Amino acid sequence: MRTSYQTQQKAALLAFLERNAEHQFTIDEIIATMGEAAPAKSTAYRLIKKLCDDGQVRRFTREGTASSVYQLAGSSCCSEHLHIKCVDCGLLIHLDSAACDTLAKTTGFVIDDEKSMLYGHCANCARRSK
């Protein structure tokens, strides 16, 4: 079994995702935003795949496209709660388990927490559109 180790590129990528924990990025957006600290594109894909396999990063599909976007998984497992996502800026908010429990109790619907994403507009984007 191969041991995982921390490279400077992996550390830089994780640090970037930690600083931007509420946002999702494509590989190209990660590279562009990181600038000179970014790993090469092929290295970024390899590192992201490994981080996803390890559960440190989550992969989502960007709405209306076939593009994959990535986000730091956080200290708690993302499959244990609902998410709300801004369709304008990509802000992703993790709702606590009480929200899921309330929906289940109110509707009797059994919710698949792992696949539950609600879409709308965050407060900042809603203000801008008025």
Secondary structure, DSSP 8 states (H G I E B T S, - for coil): -------HHHHHHHHHHHHTTT--B-HHHHHHHHGGGS--HHHHHHHHHHHHHTTSEEEEE-TTSS-EEEEE--SS-GGGS-EEEETTT--EEE--HHHHHHHHHHH-----GGG-EEEE--HHHHHHH-
